[in-house]
Amino acid sequence: MKNFYKIVAVVGLTMTLVPSLLFYFDVIEIGQMKLYMAVGTVLWFSGAIPWLGQKRTQN
């Protein structure tokens, strides 16, 4: 399950970084950029909080 949270967090982080670059290079409109970044932010927090908040087990 930890790998699932990592994947969701990385996808969310990507969705917050890439749209700003696409907007900068006039590939997408500002409305699309805001939508993608909002979805990316939700994905980042929904994946990163459980992933980074887990306690590590020592062997």
C-alpha distance matrix in Angstrom:
0.0 3.8 5.4 5.2 6.7 8.9 10.1 10.9 12.7 14.6 15.7 16.8 18.7 20.3 21.4 23.1 24.9 26.0 27.9 30.1 31.2 31.8 33.9 35.8 36.8 37.8 35.4 34.0 35.7 34.8 33.6 31.0 30.0 29.6 27.5 25.1 24.8 24.3 21.4 20.0 20.4 18.5 15.6 15.8 15.9 13.2 10.7 12.5 13.2 9.9 9.0 12.6 13.2 11.2 13.8 14.2 15.2 18.5 19.6
3.8 0.0 3.8 5.4 5.3 6.4 8.8 10.1 10.7 12.5 14.5 15.5 16.6 18.5 20.1 21.4 22.9 24.4 26.5 28.3 29.4 30.4 32.5 34.0 35.2 36.5 34.3 33.1 34.8 33.8 32.9 30.4 28.9 28.6 26.9 24.3 23.6 23.4 20.9 18.9 19.0 17.7 14.8 14.1 14.3 12.4 9.3 10.0 11.1 8.2 6.1 9.4 10.7 8.8 11.4 11.5 13.2 16.3 17.8
5.4 3.8 0.0 3.8 5.4 5.0 6.2 8.7 9.8 10.6 12.3 14.2 15.2 16.5 18.3 20.1 21.2 22.2 24.6 26.6 27.3 28.2 30.5 32.1 32.9 34.3 31.9 31.0 33.0 32.4 31.7 28.9 27.4 27.5 25.9 22.9 22.5 22.8 20.1 17.9 18.7 17.8 14.4 13.9 15.1 13.4 9.8 11.0 13.1 10.9 8.3 11.5 13.6 12.2 14.7 14.3 16.0 18.6 19.8
5.2 5.4 3.8 0.0 3.8 5.4 5.2 6.3 8.6 10.0 10.7 12.3 14.2 15.4 16.6 18.6 20.3 21.1 23.0 25.3 26.3 26.8 29.0 30.9 31.8 32.8 30.3 29.0 30.8 30.2 29.1 26.4 25.3 25.2 23.2 20.5 20.4 20.3 17.3 15.6 16.6 15.2 11.8 12.1 13.3 11.0 8.0 10.3 12.3 10.2 8.7 12.4 14.1 13.3 16.4 16.7 18.6 21.6 23.0
6.7 5.3 5.4 3.8 0.0 3.8 5.5 5.1 6.0 8.6 9.9 10.4 12.1 14.1 15.2 16.6 18.5 19.9 21.7 23.7 25.0 25.8 27.7 29.5 30.8 31.8 29.7 28.2 29.7 28.7 27.7 25.2 23.8 23.4 21.7 19.2 18.5 18.2 15.6 13.7 14.0 12.7 9.6 9.2 9.9 8.0 4.6 6.6 8.6 6.9 5.5 9.0 10.9 10.8 14.2 15.1 17.5 20.6 22.6
8.9 6.4 5.0 5.4 3.8 0.0 3.8 5.5 5.1 6.1 8.5 9.8 10.4 12.2 14.1 15.4 16.6 18.0 20.3 22.1 23.0 24.1 26.3 27.7 28.8 30.3 28.2 27.2 29.0 28.1 27.6 25.0 23.2 23.2 22.0 19.0 18.1 18.6 16.3 13.6 14.2 13.9 10.6 9.3 11.0 10.2 6.4 7.0 10.0 9.2 6.4 9.0 11.9 11.9 14.9 15.0 17.7 20.3 22.2
10.1 8.8 6.2 5.2 5.5 3.8 0.0 3.8 5.4 5.2 6.1 8.5 9.8 10.5 12.2 14.3 15.5 16.2 18.4 20.7 21.4 22.0 24.4 26.1 26.9 28.1 25.7 24.8 26.8 26.3 25.7 22.8 21.3 21.7 20.2 17.0 16.8 17.5 14.8 12.3 13.9 13.6 9.8 9.6 12.1 11.0 7.6 9.4 12.6 12.0 9.9 12.5 15.3 15.4 18.6 18.7 21.1 23.7 25.3
10.9 10.1 8.7 6.3 5.1 5.5 3.8 0.0 3.8 5.6 5.2 6.1 8.6 9.9 10.5 12.5 14.5 15.4 17.0 19.3 20.6 21.1 23.0 25.0 26.1 27.0 24.7 23.2 24.8 24.0 23.1 20.4 19.1 19.0 17.2 14.4 14.2 14.3 11.4 9.4 10.8 9.9 6.2 6.7 9.1 7.7 5.1 7.8 10.8 10.6 9.6 12.3 14.6 15.4 18.9 19.7 22.4 25.3 27.3
12.7 10.7 9.8 8.6 6.0 5.1 5.4 3.8 0.0 3.8 5.5 5.1 6.1 8.5 9.8 10.7 12.5 14.3 16.1 17.8 19.2 20.3 22.0 23.6 25.1 26.3 24.4 23.1 24.5 23.3 22.8 20.4 18.5 18.2 17.2 14.3 13.1 13.6 11.6 8.7 9.2 9.3 6.2 4.4 7.1 7.3 4.4 5.2 8.8 9.7 8.3 10.0 12.7 14.1 17.5 18.4 21.4 24.2 26.5
14.6 12.5 10.6 10.0 8.6 6.1 5.2 5.6 3.8 0.0 3.8 5.3 5.0 6.1 8.5 9.9 10.6 11.9 14.4 16.1 16.9 18.1 20.3 21.6 22.7 24.3 22.3 21.5 23.4 22.6 22.5 19.9 17.8 18.3 17.4 14.1 13.2 14.6 12.7 9.3 10.7 11.8 8.7 7.0 10.4 11.0 8.2 8.5 12.3 13.2 11.0 12.4 15.6 16.8 19.8 20.1 23.1 25.4 27.5
15.7 14.5 12.3 10.7 9.9 8.5 6.1 5.2 5.5 3.8 0.0 3.8 5.5 5.1 6.1 8.8 10.1 10.4 12.4 14.8 15.7 16.1 18.4 20.2 21.1 22.2 19.9 18.8 20.8 20.3 19.9 16.9 15.3 16.0 14.7 11.2 11.2 12.6 10.2 7.3 9.8 10.6 7.3 7.4 11.0 11.0 9.1 10.6 14.1 14.9 13.5 15.3 18.2 19.4 22.7 23.2 26.1 28.7 30.6
16.8 15.5 14.2 12.3 10.4 9.8 8.5 6.1 5.1 5.3 3.8 0.0 3.8 5.4 5.0 6.4 8.9 10.2 11.4 13.4 15.1 15.8 17.3 19.3 20.8 21.7 19.8 18.1 19.5 18.4 17.8 15.4 13.5 13.5 12.4 9.3 8.4 9.3 7.4 4.0 6.1 7.2 4.6 4.3 8.0 8.8 7.9 9.1 12.2 13.8 13.1 14.4 16.9 18.8 22.2 23.3 26.4 29.2 31.5
18.7 16.6 15.2 14.2 12.1 10.4 9.8 8.6 6.1 5.0 5.5 3.8 0.0 3.8 5.4 5.2 6.4 8.7 10.7 11.8 13.3 14.8 16.4 17.7 19.4 20.8 19.3 18.2 19.6 18.3 18.6 16.3 13.7 14.0 13.9 10.7 8.9 10.8 10.0 6.2 7.2 9.6 7.8 5.7 9.2 11.1 9.8 9.5 12.8 15.0 13.6 14.1 17.0 19.1 22.2 23.0 26.3 28.7 31.1
20.3 18.5 16.5 15.4 14.1 12.2 10.5 9.9 8.5 6.1 5.1 5.4 3.8 0.0 3.8 5.4 5.2 5.9 8.5 10.3 10.9 12.0 14.2 15.6 16.7 18.2 16.4 15.7 17.7 17.1 17.6 14.9 12.5 13.7 13.5 9.9 9.1 11.8 10.7 7.2 9.6 12.0 9.9 8.9 12.6 14.0 12.5 12.9 16.3 18.1 16.5 17.4 20.4 22.2 25.3 25.8 28.9 31.1 33.3
21.4 20.1 18.3 16.6 15.2 14.1 12.2 10.5 9.8 8.5 6.1 5.0 5.4 3.8 0.0 3.8 5.6 5.8 6.5 9.1 10.6 10.9 12.5 14.7 16.0 16.7 14.8 13.3 14.9 14.2 14.2 11.4 9.3 10.4 9.8 6.1 5.8 8.5 7.4 4.6 7.7 10.0 8.6 8.7 12.1 13.4 12.9 13.8 16.9 18.8 17.9 19.0 21.6 23.6 27.0 27.8 31.0 33.6 35.8
23.1 21.4 20.1 18.6 16.6 15.4 14.3 12.5 10.7 9.9 8.8 6.4 5.2 5.4 3.8 0.0 3.8 6.1 6.4 7.4 9.7 11.0 11.8 13.5 15.6 16.5 15.4 13.8 14.8 13.2 13.7 11.8 8.8 9.1 9.8 7.0 4.5 7.6 8.1 5.1 6.4 9.7 9.5 8.5 11.4 13.6 13.6 13.6 16.3 18.9 18.2 18.5 21.0 23.5 26.7 27.8 31.2 33.6 36.1
24.9 22.9 21.2 20.3 18.5 16.6 15.5 14.5 12.5 10.6 10.1 8.9 6.4 5.2 5.6 3.8 0.0 3.8 5.8 5.8 7.0 9.2 10.6 11.3 13.3 14.9 14.1 13.4 15.0 13.8 15.2 13.2 9.9 11.3 12.5 9.6 7.7 11.1 11.7 8.7 10.0 13.4 12.8 11.3 14.4 16.7 16.1 15.7 18.7 21.2 19.9 20.0 22.9 25.3 28.2 28.8 32.2 34.3 36.7
26.0 24.4 22.2 21.1 19.9 18.0 16.2 15.4 14.3 11.9 10.4 10.2 8.7 5.9 5.8 6.1 3.8 0.0 3.8 5.5 5.3 6.3 8.7 9.9 10.9 12.5 11.0 10.8 13.1 12.9 14.3 11.8 9.0 11.5 12.3 9.1 8.7 12.4 12.4 9.9 12.3 15.3 14.2 13.6 17.0 18.8 18.0 18.2 21.4 23.6 22.2 22.7 25.7 27.8 30.8 31.3 34.5 36.6 38.8
27.9 26.5 24.6 23.0 21.7 20.3 18.4 17.0 16.1 14.4 12.4 11.4 10.7 8.5 6.5 6.4 5.8 3.8 0.0 3.8 5.3 4.9 6.0 8.4 9.8 10.3 9.0 7.7 9.5 9.2 10.5 8.1 5.2 8.2 9.3 6.7 6.8 10.5 11.1 9.7 11.9 14.8 14.5 14.5 17.6 19.3 19.2 19.7 22.6 24.9 24.1 24.7 27.3 29.6 32.8 33.7 37.0 39.3 41.6
30.1 28.3 26.6 25.3 23.7 22.1 20.7 19.3 17.8 16.1 14.8 13.4 11.8 10.3 9.1 7.4 5.8 5.5 3.8 0.0 3.8 5.5 5.1 6.1 8.8 9.8 10.0 9.1 10.1 8.9 11.3 10.1 6.5 8.8 11.2 9.4 8.1 11.8 13.3 11.7 13.0 16.3 16.6 15.9 18.6 20.9 20.9 20.8 23.5 26.2 25.3 25.3 28.0 30.6 33.6 34.4 37.9 40.0 42.5
31.2 29.4 27.3 26.3 25.0 23.0 21.4 20.6 19.2 16.9 15.7 15.1 13.3 10.9 10.6 9.7 7.0 5.3 5.3 3.8 0.0 3.8 5.4 4.9 6.3 8.6 8.7 9.3 11.4 11.3 14.0 12.3 9.3 12.2 14.2 12.0 11.4 15.1 16.2 14.2 15.9 19.2 18.9 18.1 21.1 23.3 22.8 22.6 25.6 28.1 26.8 26.9 29.9 32.2 35.1 35.5 38.9 40.8 43.0
31.8 30.4 28.2 26.8 25.8 24.1 22.0 21.1 20.3 18.1 16.1 15.8 14.8 12.0 10.9 11.0 9.2 6.3 4.9 5.5 3.8 0.0 3.8 5.4 5.3 6.3 5.1 5.9 8.7 9.8 12.1 10.0 8.0 11.6 13.0 10.9 11.5 15.1 15.8 14.5 16.8 19.6 19.3 19.2 22.3 24.1 23.7 24.2 27.2 29.4 28.3 28.8 31.7 33.9 37.0 37.6 40.8 42.9 45.0
33.9 32.5 30.5 29.0 27.7 26.3 24.4 23.0 22.0 20.3 18.4 17.3 16.4 14.2 12.5 11.8 10.6 8.7 6.0 5.1 5.4 3.8 0.0 3.8 5.4 4.9 5.7 5.2 6.3 6.6 9.8 8.7 6.6 9.8 12.1 11.1 11.3 14.5 16.0 15.2 17.0 19.9 20.2 20.2 22.9 24.9 25.1 25.4 28.1 30.6 29.9 30.2 32.8 35.3 38.4 39.2 42.6 44.8 47.2
35.8 34.0 32.1 30.9 29.5 27.7 26.1 25.0 23.6 21.6 20.2 19.3 17.7 15.6 14.7 13.5 11.3 9.9 8.4 6.1 4.9 5.4 3.8 0.0 3.8 5.5 7.7 8.5 9.6 9.6 13.1 12.5 10.0 12.8 15.4 14.3 13.8 17.2 18.9 17.6 19.0 22.3 22.6 22.0 24.7 27.0 27.0 26.8 29.5 32.3 31.2 31.2 33.9 36.5 39.4 40.0 43.4 45.4 47.7
36.8 35.2 32.9 31.8 30.8 28.8 26.9 26.1 25.1 22.7 21.1 20.8 19.4 16.7 16.0 15.6 13.3 10.9 9.8 8.8 6.3 5.3 5.4 3.8 0.0 3.8 5.6 8.1 10.2 11.6 14.8 13.6 11.9 15.2 17.2 15.8 16.1 19.6 20.7 19.5 21.4 24.5 24.3 24.0 27.0 29.0 28.7 28.8 31.8 34.2 33.0 33.2 36.1 38.4 41.4 41.8 45.0 46.9 49.1
37.8 36.5 34.3 32.8 31.8 30.3 28.1 27.0 26.3 24.3 22.2 21.7 20.8 18.2 16.7 16.5 14.9 12.5 10.3 9.8 8.6 6.3 4.9 5.5 3.8 0.0 3.8 5.7 7.2 9.3 12.3 11.5 10.7 14.0 15.8 15.1 15.9 19.0 20.2 19.7 21.7 24.5 24.6 24.8 27.7 29.5 29.5 30.0 32.8 35.2 34.3 34.8 37.5 39.9 43.0 43.6 46.9 49.0 51.2
35.4 34.3 31.9 30.3 29.7 28.2 25.7 24.7 24.4 22.3 19.9 19.8 19.3 16.4 14.8 15.4 14.1 11.0 9.0 10.0 8.7 5.1 5.7 7.7 5.6 3.8 0.0 3.8 7.1 9.9 12.0 10.1 9.9 13.6 14.5 13.3 14.9 18.0 18.5 18.0 20.6 23.0 22.8 23.3 26.4 27.8 27.7 28.5 31.5 33.6 32.7 33.4 36.2 38.3 41.5 42.2 45.3 47.5 49.5
34.0 33.1 31.0 29.0 28.2 27.2 24.8 23.2 23.1 21.5 18.8 18.1 18.2 15.7 13.3 13.8 13.4 10.8 7.7 9.1 9.3 5.9 5.2 8.5 8.1 5.7 3.8 0.0 3.8 6.7 8.3 6.4 6.7 10.3 11.1 10.4 12.3 15.0 15.7 15.8 18.2 20.4 20.5 21.4 24.2 25.5 25.9 26.9 29.6 31.7 31.2 32.1 34.6 36.8 40.2 41.1 44.3 46.7 48.9
35.7 34.8 33.0 30.8 29.7 29.0 26.8 24.8 24.5 23.4 20.8 19.5 19.6 17.7 14.9 14.8 15.0 13.1 9.5 10.1 11.4 8.7 6.3 9.6 10.2 7.2 7.1 3.8 0.0 3.8 5.5 5.4 6.3 8.9 10.2 10.9 12.4 14.4 15.8 16.5 18.4 20.4 21.3 22.2 24.6 26.0 26.9 27.8 30.1 32.5 32.4 33.1 35.3 37.8 41.2 42.4 45.7 48.3 50.7
34.8 33.8 32.4 30.2 28.7 28.1 26.3 24.0 23.3 22.6 20.3 18.4 18.3 17.1 14.2 13.2 13.8 12.9 9.2 8.9 11.3 9.8 6.6 9.6 11.6 9.3 9.9 6.7 3.8 0.0 3.8 5.4 4.9 6.2 8.6 9.9 10.4 12.1 14.3 15.0 16.2 18.4 19.8 20.5 22.4 24.2 25.4 26.1 28.1 30.7 30.8 31.2 33.2 36.0 39.3 40.7 44.2 46.7 49.3
33.6 32.9 31.7 29.1 27.7 27.6 25.7 23.1 22.8 22.5 19.9 17.8 18.6 17.6 14.2 13.7 15.2 14.3 10.5 11.3 14.0 12.1 9.8 13.1 14.8 12.3 12.0 8.3 5.5 3.8 0.0 3.8 5.4 5.2 6.3 8.7 10.0 10.7 12.5 14.2 15.4 16.9 18.5 19.8 21.5 22.8 24.4 25.5 27.2 29.7 30.1 30.9 32.6 35.3 38.7 40.4 43.7 46.5 49.1
31.0 30.4 28.9 26.4 25.2 25.0 22.8 20.4 20.4 19.9 16.9 15.4 16.3 14.9 11.4 11.8 13.2 11.8 8.1 10.1 12.3 10.0 8.7 12.5 13.6 11.5 10.1 6.4 5.4 5.4 3.8 0.0 3.8 5.5 5.1 6.1 8.5 9.9 10.7 12.1 14.1 15.6 16.5 18.0 20.2 21.2 22.3 23.7 25.8 28.0 28.2 29.2 31.1 33.5 37.1 38.5 41.7 44.5 46.9
30.0 28.9 27.4 25.3 23.8 23.2 21.3 19.1 18.5 17.8 15.3 13.5 13.7 12.5 9.3 8.8 9.9 9.0 5.2 6.5 9.3 8.0 6.6 10.0 11.9 10.7 9.9 6.7 6.3 4.9 5.4 3.8 0.0 3.8 5.5 5.3 6.0 8.5 10.0 10.4 12.0 14.3 15.2 16.0 18.2 19.8 20.7 21.6 23.8 26.3 26.2 26.8 29.0 31.6 34.9 36.2 39.6 42.2 44.7
29.6 28.6 27.5 25.2 23.4 23.2 21.7 19.0 18.2 18.3 16.0 13.5 14.0 13.7 10.4 9.1 11.3 11.5 8.2 8.8 12.2 11.6 9.8 12.8 15.2 14.0 13.6 10.3 8.9 6.2 5.2 5.5 3.8 0.0 3.8 5.6 5.2 6.0 8.6 9.7 10.4 12.4 14.2 15.0 16.6 18.3 19.8 20.5 22.2 24.9 25.3 25.8 27.6 30.4 33.7 35.4 38.8 41.6 44.3
27.5 26.9 25.9 23.2 21.7 22.0 20.2 17.2 17.2 17.4 14.7 12.4 13.9 13.5 9.8 9.8 12.5 12.3 9.3 11.2 14.2 13.0 12.1 15.4 17.2 15.8 14.5 11.1 10.2 8.6 6.3 5.1 5.5 3.8 0.0 3.8 5.5 5.2 6.3 8.5 9.9 10.9 12.4 14.1 15.7 16.7 18.3 19.8 21.4 23.7 24.3 25.3 26.9 29.4 33.0 34.7 38.0 40.9 43.4
25.1 24.3 22.9 20.5 19.2 19.0 17.0 14.4 14.3 14.1 11.2 9.3 10.7 9.9 6.1 7.0 9.6 9.1 6.7 9.4 12.0 10.9 11.1 14.3 15.8 15.1 13.3 10.4 10.9 9.9 8.7 6.1 5.3 5.6 3.8 0.0 3.8 5.5 5.2 6.0 8.6 10.0 10.5 12.0 14.3 15.3 16.2 17.6 19.9 21.9 22.0 23.2 25.2 27.5 31.0 32.4 35.6 38.4 40.8
24.8 23.6 22.5 20.4 18.5 18.1 16.8 14.2 13.1 13.2 11.2 8.4 8.9 9.1 5.8 4.5 7.7 8.7 6.8 8.1 11.4 11.5 11.3 13.8 16.1 15.9 14.9 12.3 12.4 10.4 10.0 8.5 6.0 5.2 5.5 3.8 0.0 3.8 5.5 4.9 6.0 8.6 9.7 10.1 12.2 14.0 15.0 15.7 17.8 20.3 20.4 21.0 23.0 25.6 29.0 30.5 33.9 36.6 39.2
24.3 23.4 22.8 20.3 18.2 18.6 17.5 14.3 13.6 14.6 12.6 9.3 10.8 11.8 8.5 7.6 11.1 12.4 10.5 11.8 15.1 15.1 14.5 17.2 19.6 19.0 18.0 15.0 14.4 12.1 10.7 9.9 8.5 6.0 5.2 5.5 3.8 0.0 3.8 5.4 5.1 6.4 8.7 9.8 10.9 12.4 14.3 15.3 16.6 19.2 20.0 20.7 22.1 24.8 28.3 30.2 33.6 36.5 39.2
21.4 20.9 20.1 17.3 15.6 16.3 14.8 11.4 11.6 12.7 10.2 7.4 10.0 10.7 7.4 8.1 11.7 12.4 11.1 13.3 16.2 15.8 16.0 18.9 20.7 20.2 18.5 15.7 15.8 14.3 12.5 10.7 10.0 8.6 6.3 5.2 5.5 3.8 0.0 3.8 5.4 5.2 6.2 8.6 10.2 10.6 12.2 14.0 15.7 17.6 18.3 19.6 21.1 23.4 27.1 28.8 32.0 35.0 37.5
20.0 18.9 17.9 15.6 13.7 13.6 12.3 9.4 8.7 9.3 7.3 4.0 6.2 7.2 4.6 5.1 8.7 9.9 9.7 11.7 14.2 14.5 15.2 17.6 19.5 19.7 18.0 15.8 16.5 15.0 14.2 12.1 10.4 9.7 8.5 6.0 4.9 5.4 3.8 0.0 3.8 5.5 5.0 6.0 8.6 9.8 10.4 11.6 14.0 16.1 16.1 17.2 19.2 21.5 25.0 26.5 29.7 32.5 35.0
20.4 19.0 18.7 16.6 14.0 14.2 13.9 10.8 9.2 10.7 9.8 6.1 7.2 9.6 7.7 6.4 10.0 12.3 11.9 13.0 15.9 16.8 17.0 19.0 21.4 21.7 20.6 18.2 18.4 16.2 15.4 14.1 12.0 10.4 9.9 8.6 6.0 5.1 5.4 3.8 0.0 3.8 5.4 5.0 6.3 8.5 9.9 10.3 11.9 14.6 15.2 15.6 17.2 20.0 23.4 25.2 28.6 31.5 34.3
18.5 17.7 17.8 15.2 12.7 13.9 13.6 9.9 9.3 11.8 10.6 7.2 9.6 12.0 10.0 9.7 13.4 15.3 14.8 16.3 19.2 19.6 19.9 22.3 24.5 24.5 23.0 20.4 20.4 18.4 16.9 15.6 14.3 12.4 10.9 10.0 8.6 6.4 5.2 5.5 3.8 0.0 3.8 5.5 5.4 6.0 8.5 10.0 10.9 13.0 14.3 15.4 16.4 18.9 22.5 24.6 27.8 31.0 33.7
15.6 14.8 14.4 11.8 9.6 10.6 9.8 6.2 6.2 8.7 7.3 4.6 7.8 9.9 8.6 9.5 12.8 14.2 14.5 16.6 18.9 19.3 20.2 22.6 24.3 24.6 22.8 20.5 21.3 19.8 18.5 16.5 15.2 14.2 12.4 10.5 9.7 8.7 6.2 5.0 5.4 3.8 0.0 3.8 5.6 5.1 6.0 8.3 10.2 11.6 12.2 13.9 15.4 17.4 21.1 22.8 25.8 28.9 31.4
15.8 14.1 13.9 12.1 9.2 9.3 9.6 6.7 4.4 7.0 7.4 4.3 5.7 8.9 8.7 8.5 11.3 13.6 14.5 15.9 18.1 19.2 20.2 22.0 24.0 24.8 23.3 21.4 22.2 20.5 19.8 18.0 16.0 15.0 14.1 12.0 10.1 9.8 8.6 6.0 5.0 5.5 3.8 0.0 3.8 5.6 5.3 5.7 8.2 10.4 10.4 11.2 13.3 15.6 19.1 20.6 23.9 26.8 29.4
15.9 14.3 15.1 13.3 9.9 11.0 12.1 9.1 7.1 10.4 11.0 8.0 9.2 12.6 12.1 11.4 14.4 17.0 17.6 18.6 21.1 22.3 22.9 24.7 27.0 27.7 26.4 24.2 24.6 22.4 21.5 20.2 18.2 16.6 15.7 14.3 12.2 10.9 10.2 8.6 6.3 5.4 5.6 3.8 0.0 3.8 5.4 5.2 5.7 8.6 9.7 10.2 11.2 14.0 17.4 19.6 22.9 26.0 28.9
13.2 12.4 13.4 11.0 8.0 10.2 11.0 7.7 7.3 11.0 11.0 8.8 11.1 14.0 13.4 13.6 16.7 18.8 19.3 20.9 23.3 24.1 24.9 27.0 29.0 29.5 27.8 25.5 26.0 24.2 22.8 21.2 19.8 18.3 16.7 15.3 14.0 12.4 10.6 9.8 8.5 6.0 5.1 5.6 3.8 0.0 3.8 5.9 6.1 7.2 9.0 10.7 11.3 13.3 17.0 19.2 22.2 25.6 28.2
10.7 9.3 9.8 8.0 4.6 6.4 7.6 5.1 4.4 8.2 9.1 7.9 9.8 12.5 12.9 13.6 16.1 18.0 19.2 20.9 22.8 23.7 25.1 27.0 28.7 29.5 27.7 25.9 26.9 25.4 24.4 22.3 20.7 19.8 18.3 16.2 15.0 14.3 12.2 10.4 9.9 8.5 6.0 5.3 5.4 3.8 0.0 3.8 5.8 6.1 6.3 8.6 10.2 11.6 15.3 16.9 19.9 23.0 25.5
12.5 10.0 11.0 10.3 6.6 7.0 9.4 7.8 5.2 8.5 10.6 9.1 9.5 12.9 13.8 13.6 15.7 18.2 19.7 20.8 22.6 24.2 25.4 26.8 28.8 30.0 28.5 26.9 27.8 26.1 25.5 23.7 21.6 20.5 19.8 17.6 15.7 15.3 14.0 11.6 10.3 10.0 8.3 5.7 5.2 5.9 3.8 0.0 3.8 5.7 5.0 5.7 7.8 10.0 13.4 15.0 18.3 21.2 24.0
13.2 11.1 13.1 12.3 8.6 10.0 12.6 10.8 8.8 12.3 14.1 12.2 12.8 16.3 16.9 16.3 18.7 21.4 22.6 23.5 25.6 27.2 28.1 29.5 31.8 32.8 31.5 29.6 30.1 28.1 27.2 25.8 23.8 22.2 21.4 19.9 17.8 16.6 15.7 14.0 11.9 10.9 10.2 8.2 5.7 6.1 5.8 3.8 0.0 3.8 5.5 5.5 5.5 8.4 11.8 14.2 17.5 20.7 23.7
9.9 8.2 10.9 10.2 6.9 9.2 12.0 10.6 9.7 13.2 14.9 13.8 15.0 18.1 18.8 18.9 21.2 23.6 24.9 26.2 28.1 29.4 30.6 32.3 34.2 35.2 33.6 31.7 32.5 30.7 29.7 28.0 26.3 24.9 23.7 21.9 20.3 19.2 17.6 16.1 14.6 13.0 11.6 10.4 8.6 7.2 6.1 5.7 3.8 0.0 3.8 5.7 5.1 6.2 9.9 12.3 15.2 18.6 21.4
9.0 6.1 8.3 8.7 5.5 6.4 9.9 9.6 8.3 11.0 13.5 13.1 13.6 16.5 17.9 18.2 19.9 22.2 24.1 25.3 26.8 28.3 29.9 31.2 33.0 34.3 32.7 31.2 32.4 30.8 30.1 28.2 26.2 25.3 24.3 22.0 20.4 20.0 18.3 16.1 15.2 14.3 12.2 10.4 9.7 9.0 6.3 5.0 5.5 3.8 0.0 3.8 5.6 5.9 9.3 10.6 13.7 16.8 19.4
12.6 9.4 11.5 12.4 9.0 9.0 12.5 12.3 10.0 12.4 15.3 14.4 14.1 17.4 19.0 18.5 20.0 22.7 24.7 25.3 26.9 28.8 30.2 31.2 33.2 34.8 33.4 32.1 33.1 31.2 30.9 29.2 26.8 25.8 25.3 23.2 21.0 20.7 19.6 17.2 15.6 15.4 13.9 11.2 10.2 10.7 8.6 5.7 5.5 5.7 3.8 0.0 3.8 5.6 8.2 9.7 13.3 16.0 19.1
13.2 10.7 13.6 14.1 10.9 11.9 15.3 14.6 12.7 15.6 18.2 16.9 17.0 20.4 21.6 21.0 22.9 25.7 27.3 28.0 29.9 31.7 32.8 33.9 36.1 37.5 36.2 34.6 35.3 33.2 32.6 31.1 29.0 27.6 26.9 25.2 23.0 22.1 21.1 19.2 17.2 16.4 15.4 13.3 11.2 11.3 10.2 7.8 5.5 5.1 5.6 3.8 0.0 3.8 6.5 9.2 12.6 15.6 18.9
11.2 8.8 12.2 13.3 10.8 11.9 15.4 15.4 14.1 16.8 19.4 18.8 19.1 22.2 23.6 23.5 25.3 27.8 29.6 30.6 32.2 33.9 35.3 36.5 38.4 39.9 38.3 36.8 37.8 36.0 35.3 33.5 31.6 30.4 29.4 27.5 25.6 24.8 23.4 21.5 20.0 18.9 17.4 15.6 14.0 13.3 11.6 10.0 8.4 6.2 5.9 5.6 3.8 0.0 3.8 6.4 9.3 12.7 15.7
13.8 11.4 14.7 16.4 14.2 14.9 18.6 18.9 17.5 19.8 22.7 22.2 22.2 25.3 27.0 26.7 28.2 30.8 32.8 33.6 35.1 37.0 38.4 39.4 41.4 43.0 41.5 40.2 41.2 39.3 38.7 37.1 34.9 33.7 33.0 31.0 29.0 28.3 27.1 25.0 23.4 22.5 21.1 19.1 17.4 17.0 15.3 13.4 11.8 9.9 9.3 8.2 6.5 3.8 0.0 3.8 6.5 9.6 12.9
14.2 11.5 14.3 16.7 15.1 15.0 18.7 19.7 18.4 20.1 23.2 23.3 23.0 25.8 27.8 27.8 28.8 31.3 33.7 34.4 35.5 37.6 39.2 40.0 41.8 43.6 42.2 41.1 42.4 40.7 40.4 38.5 36.2 35.4 34.7 32.4 30.5 30.2 28.8 26.5 25.2 24.6 22.8 20.6 19.6 19.2 16.9 15.0 14.2 12.3 10.6 9.7 9.2 6.4 3.8 0.0 3.8 6.5 9.7
15.2 13.2 16.0 18.6 17.5 17.7 21.1 22.4 21.4 23.1 26.1 26.4 26.3 28.9 31.0 31.2 32.2 34.5 37.0 37.9 38.9 40.8 42.6 43.4 45.0 46.9 45.3 44.3 45.7 44.2 43.7 41.7 39.6 38.8 38.0 35.6 33.9 33.6 32.0 29.7 28.6 27.8 25.8 23.9 22.9 22.2 19.9 18.3 17.5 15.2 13.7 13.3 12.6 9.3 6.5 3.8 0.0 3.8 6.5
18.5 16.3 18.6 21.6 20.6 20.3 23.7 25.3 24.2 25.4 28.7 29.2 28.7 31.1 33.6 33.6 34.3 36.6 39.3 40.0 40.8 42.9 44.8 45.4 46.9 49.0 47.5 46.7 48.3 46.7 46.5 44.5 42.2 41.6 40.9 38.4 36.6 36.5 35.0 32.5 31.5 31.0 28.9 26.8 26.0 25.6 23.0 21.2 20.7 18.6 16.8 16.0 15.6 12.7 9.6 6.5 3.8 0.0 3.8
19.6 17.8 19.8 23.0 22.6 22.2 25.3 27.3 26.5 27.5 30.6 31.5 31.1 33.3 35.8 36.1 36.7 38.8 41.6 42.5 43.0 45.0 47.2 47.7 49.1 51.2 49.5 48.9 50.7 49.3 49.1 46.9 44.7 44.3 43.4 40.8 39.2 39.2 37.5 35.0 34.3 33.7 31.4 29.4 28.9 28.2 25.5 24.0 23.7 21.4 19.4 19.1 18.9 15.7 12.9 9.7 6.5 3.8 0.0
